[in-house]
Amino acid sequence: MAVRKLLVVILTALLVGSVVPFALASGSENSTTGTNEVPQEKVVAQKLIDNLKRLAEVTEAKVPENMTNSTYLTLAEEHYNKALSEFQAGNYNASMVDALMAMHYYRLVLSEIRAPMKGTSTVEAQFRAQVERTRAYLRYAERLINVAGEKGLNVTEARELYNETLEAFKLVMEDVRSGNMTKAREDYEVALQKKAELDSALKELRLQMLHQNAEQVVERFLAKGERAIQLANRTLSENPNPELNETYTAFLELYTSVKTLADEGKWDEALNLIIEKRDVVKEFQMTLARGKSMARCHFKWDGNFEKLKELRERIVRDGGELMKLKREGVDVSKAEVQLRNAMNEYKLGIRLLRTGQPEKAKEHFEAAVTLLKEVEAFINAHS
């Protein structure tokens, strides 16, 4: 009688876990053959054995080849074999207990497969995040190769490297899914090497495409450069900044040289000069962005909700710019975190305004502006 009570408890727990259909414990399946009633224990034991067989098949199909030392798998198989032997011997109560134990251990095996070892979930998440960023980069690489091919450039080497890099990263994810993190790390190093080779090939394609359109590229540089110079002049007049002044002087010298070459129709030479001095352009863009942000850093909210609207639009605009960079394969993860924090500061400021705390709200708006300063410096540096 004690065994039967134990079975009821175990079966109830199992039913709550949705492993065995409710009908098993309902008492509605007392099968009969002619006038001879089949023992209820045999009916329940048979149902458990059927479910156990299905669970064992599912588990065995998912067990990776390298999973040879799982204690849970060993215990599951032991209880599975005992349950079958006991059922065949007519010992249905013992068979039910061992079937339930086997199911328990098979579920633990499935949990092991999902997280093969302590800490692996974090490592796997890191791999997945990196591979996801690489997917965006590969989409950009594929578009670039296709465009270069349409423009008549030789893309054979680049396309081969693209395919090799794609396959290399697929192999890494297969390793991760199988739980073989040692092999995943080894294959990841190979994949990174392939990506580096692809980077070089893409860089060469970009240079060739730039020179195909040297005149348009130089003219665009001059147009943007002129606007940047005007903005720098305004920023410096409002907020003198030695760092901005230094990079501004270097950029102005470059701009003047490029414009002179462009006026003479020397488009390739002008383009080469821009490429050679790209660090000058980058430094100027970054310090200009910081200078603009510093000029706006002290957020003066005086009841004018237009300023709040402008701040919100700035957050949205920066989000759109980051999305563009992400599609081009740029790692924007740090800037995305800063932008999310800026949005959170903005939202908190709004809540404080609604509760009649404008001074506290102002602090959070200023924090949002400071964070946006970093985001916009990043965007300018990679645009």
N, C-alpha and C positions, 0 to 999 in steps of 0.2 A: 504493500500500500504506500510505503514511503517512497519507493521508486516511482510509482505513478504520480505522486504529488510533485516530485522533483521534475518529472517529464512535463507536467502541466506548466510549471514555472518556466522551464527552459523554452518550451514551445511558445508560451506567451511572449517572452522576450524576443524570440525569433520572429514572431508574427509582427510585432511592433516595428521591427527592422525591415519589414516587407521582403523577407527572403522566402518565406513559405506562404502560399495562399491561405486566406482566413478559413477556407472550407476544411482544412486539415484538422482544425481544432473544434469544429462546429458540431461534430457528432452526427452530421447528416450523410456521411458516406459509409455507413455500416453495410457493406456489400453482403449479399447472400447468394449462395449457389444451391438452388433447390431449396431444401428445408434446413441446410446446414449453414449457420451464421459464421462468417469469417471473423476472427478476432479483430477487434478494433486496433490493437497494437500492431498487427500485421499490416493493416491498411495504412496507418500512419507511417510505419517503418518503410513500406514500399514507396510512398510518396516522397519521403525524405531521401531515400536512395536515388530515386529518379532525379530529384533536384540536385543532389550531390554530384551525380554523374555530369549533369549539364554544367555546374559550377566548375568542376574539375577540368572539363574540356575547355571552357572559356579561359581559365587560369593558365593551363598548359600552353595554350596558343599564344599567350602574351608573355610568357616567361622568356627572357633573353638568354642566349646561349651561354653568356658569361656568368649567369646567376647559378653558381654551383654550390654555394655554401650557405644557403638559406635554411636556418633552423625551422622556420615556419613551414616551408615547403616539405621538409622531412616529416614533421609532425602531422601535416595535413595528409600526406600519403599513407602514413602509418594508421591513422584513424580511419581513413578511407578503406583500406584493405581489411581492417578489423570489422568495420561496419558491414561490409559485404559478406565476410565469413560468418559473422554472427547471424545475419539475416538468413543465410542459406542453412544454418544449423537450427533455425527456429527460435533463436534467442532474440526476439524482437525488441524487448526493452533495452538490452545492451546495445543492439544495433542502432537504435534511435539516438542513444547518448553519443556513440562514436560518430555517427553521421553528423550530428550537430557540432561536435568538436572539430571534425574535418572541415565543415563549412566555415567555422570560425577561423581556423588557420589558413584556409584558402583566401579568405578576405584579407587577412594580414599580409599574405603574399602579394596580393594585388596592391595593397598600400605600399609595400616595399618597392614594387615595380614603379609606382608613381614617384616615389622619393627614395632612390636606391641607398642612400647613406645620409647620415646627419650632416646638414649644411649643404647638401647637393642642390636643394631647391633654390638656394640663393645663387650658387654658381650657375645653375641652369638658367635662372632668370637673367643673369648678367650676359650669358652667351646669347640668349634669345634677343635681348635688347640690342646687343652689338650686331647680331645678324640682321635684325630688323633695320638698323641704320644702314647696313651694307646693302640691303635690298633697295632702299631709296637711292643709294649711290649707283647701283647697277642699272636701275631704271634710267637714271640720268646718263650713264655711260652708253646705254643702248641707243637712246635718242641722239646723243652726240655722234655716235658712229654712223647712224642712219643718215643724219643730216650731212655729215662729211662725205659719205658715199654719194649722196645725191648731188653734191657739189663737184663731183669728179675726182675726189681724193682717193688715194690707195688706202683702204681700210682693212686689208686682209689680215695683217698682223694684229691690229687692235681687236678685230672680231674674234680671232683665235684666242687671244688673251682674255677677252670678255667671257667666252664660253668656258675656258679653263677655270677662271675665277668663280663663275657661277656654280660649276660642278664641285669645286673645292668647298664652297660654303654649304652646299647641299649635303656633302659628306659630313661636315661638322654637325649639322642638325640631326642627321641620322644617328651619329654617335651619341648625341645628347638624349635623343628619344629612347635609345637602347640602354641608357644608363651607364655607358662606358665613358666616363669623364676623362680618364687618362688618355684614351685615344682621341677624344674630342680636343683636348689641349694640343696634342701633337699635330692633328690635322688642321687646327686653327692657325698654327704657326705657318704651315704650308699655304693655307688660304691667304694669310696676310702677305706672304711673299708674292703670290700671284697678283694680289690687289696692287702691290707696289709696282709690279711690272706693267700692269694695266694703267696705273696712274701716269707712268712715263709715256706710254703710247698715246694716251688721251691728251697729255700736255703738248705733245708734238702735233697732234691733229688740231688742237685749238690754235696753236701758233700759225699753222698753215692756213686755217680758216680766217684768222685775223689778217694775215697778209693778203688774202684774196679780197678782203674788204677794207684795206688799209685806209682809204680815203674816208669812208663812212665812220670807221672807228675813231680816227683822229678828230674828225669834225664833232663827233659826239663828246669826246673828251674835252674839246675846247668849249663846247656849249655848257657842259656841266661844270667845268673848271671856272668859267666866268661867273656862274651863279654862286659857286662856293666862295670865290674871292669877294664878291659883294656881301655875302652873308658874314664872312670873316671880318670884313671892315666894320659892319654894324655891331657884331659881337664885341670886337675889341674896343669900339668907341663906348659901349655900354658897360663893359667889364674888362678892363685891361688885364691881360693874361700873358706873362712872359713865355710860357710853354707854347701857347697858340701862336704868339708872335713869331717865335723861332721857326716853327714848322710852316707857318704862312709864308715867311720870307723864302724858304727853300722851295715851296710849291710855286710861288710866283715866278721864281727864276726858271723853273722847269716849264711852266706854262708859256712864258715868253719865248723860250727856245723852241718849243714845239710849234707855236704860232708862226715863228719866223720860217721854219722849215715848211710848214703847210702853205704859207703865202707863196713860197717858191715852187710849190707842187711836188716837194720831196716827201711823199706820203710814207713810203717804206722807212725812210730815215727817221721821220717823226714818230712812227709807230715803234721802231726799235728803241728810241729814246724813252718813250713812255714805259716800255717793258723793262728797260734797264733801270729806270728810276721808280719802279713801282713801290719801293719801300717809302719813298718820299711822299707819294700819293696816299699810301695807307696811313702813315703817321699824321699827315695833315687831316685826313678824314676823321681819325680817332680824336685828335685834340680839338677839332672843330665841333664834333658831337659833344664832347665833354664841356667845351666852352658854352655851347648853346644851353646845355642842361644846367650848368652852374648859374647862368643868367636867369633861369626859370626856377632854380632850386627853392628859393624862398616863396612858397605858395601863398599868395595874398588873397585869401577868400574873404570878400567883404559883402557877402550876400548876393553876389552876381553869379547866378547859376549857369551862365554861359561859360564861365571858367571851368566849372565842373564838367560841362558837356565837352569842352575841348580836351580835358584830361582823359575822359572816357574814350573819346575818338582817337586820342593818341595811343592808348592801350590797344584798341582794336587795330589801328594801323600797324603798330609794331608786331602784333600777332600775325597779320597778313604777310608782313615782310619775312618773318621767321619761317612761315610755311613755305614761301618761295625758296628760301635758302635750303630748307630741309629737302625739298623736292630735287634740288641740285646736288644733293649728297653731302651738304655741310652738316657737321655735328652741332646741333643747336640746343642740346639738352640743358646746358647750364643757363643759357639765355631764357629758355622756356620756363625754368624754375623761377628765375628772377621776375619774369613777366607775370607768372601766376601769383607770386608774392605781391607784386605791384597791384594786381587786380584785387587781391584780398585786402590790402591796405585801403584801397579806394572804397571797397564795399563797407569796410568797418567805419571809415570816415562818414559815409552816407548815413549809416545807422546812428552814429553819434549825433549828426546834425538833426535827425528826426526826433531824437530824445532831448534836444535842446542843449547840446554840449559842443558848441562851435569851436572852442579853443582846443579841446581834445581832438576833434575832427580834423582840424588844421594840421596837427602833428602827423596824422596818418596820411593825409594828402601829400605832405612834404616827403614822407617816407616813400610813397608811391613814385613821386617825381625822381627821387634819388635812385631808386631801382631802375626806372625807365632810362635814366642817364647811362647806366651800364649796358642795358639792352640795346640802346640806339648806337652806342659806341661799337658794339659787336656787329650790328647790322651794317654800319658804314664801313667797317673794316673788311667785310666779306661781300660787299655789293660791287 
